[in-house]
Amino acid sequence: MKHFEFIIPEELNGTRLDQGLFHLMQAKMPLSKSVIRKLLVAGAVYLNKSRVRIASKTLRTGAKVELYYNEKKEKPISGLKAIQLSQTDILYEDENLIAVNKPSGLPMAPTLDEARYHLVKAVQDFLNKRSGQSGAYLGVHHRLDADTSGVVLFTKAEDANAGVAQLFQEHLAVKVYHALCHTKTADLPNEWAIRNQLLRIHPKKNKYRVGNDSEEGSFAYTECRLLARIGEVALLEARPITGRTHQIRVQLAAMGLPIVGDVIYGKKDNSRLMLHARRLSFPHPLKKQEITIEAPFDAGWIATLDRFGFR
């Protein structure tokens, strides 16, 4: 893994992040613009110590940009084949927006492994097949972990990008998740809030922890509600106010509520990750009316709920 670090010079002030990186990398290790965009999507670029995945982010003189690059391609995931979306997977659609029910195990966007299928490609393939044309536009504005299922919203037209970006940047979009968690806590409250700092454990590893009062991390805020409990398993509703990587998973695990199937922050069991983006509500950026989109549980979620006695 190679690490590159740059301070933005005056001549690149006001340029896009992807274009600036392309220019800066020429003297270090020339990378194509497509590779730089994939690195951005994969979370390998940091701006002023904060991970950034937005290629159009504006650079300012004196800003610090870091890029991590592994020359060895990731191995394709065995059995991860192209998933054909159907109309039943489309939760909402108009001329500007489309929301889909993301399946568990499917990455959101391209990784460095070009053979690895992902949700963006699946939605584009669906739109292209339906229209009988190619080159469907799709704008990405928020993400779910590969193993998390549920609502994902995309733009279908560039005119909608600014409004949808504002929804997430200004926390106007309300995200509600359901999580099935292990717990040994005798008395869980009906409602509670979690506010703390999250820190990346290692710059090369996508894993985080809750920091203590003396450490400076990224502020994370989640509101939680107990929906049901049977023995040492609880079904929770989590509403993240901030949008940090692995936020819900890290915060719940730190409280002694690791999500079922979370092999990073919990324990290995026979279940997939039981975290589902259940609902997304927001004011439509162009039509202005309130939109609420709900994603039903898939068969895997229902089977696991049955196994623990919740249905």
CORZIZI-V569899 format. One line per field, one symbol per residue. phi: phi as a letter, one per 20 degrees, with the letter a starting at -180 (. if undefined). A space follows every 50 residues. Layout:
phi->???
This chain:
phi->.dddccdfegfdfneffffffgfffgedbgcfffffffffffneccclmd fcdefegeecgnfddccdcdfefffgffneefdefcffeeebbbfdcbcc efffndffbgdfefeefbfgffffffffffemcdnfebddcbccggeedp fcdcedcffeffffgfgefdleeedcddcdcfbdffceffbacdcaddcf fbfdcebcbeeefeddcdfcccdcbeeabcmdcceddcdfeecefmgfff ffffencffgnefedccfbedffeccffbccafgfdemffdcdcdffeff ffffgffenec
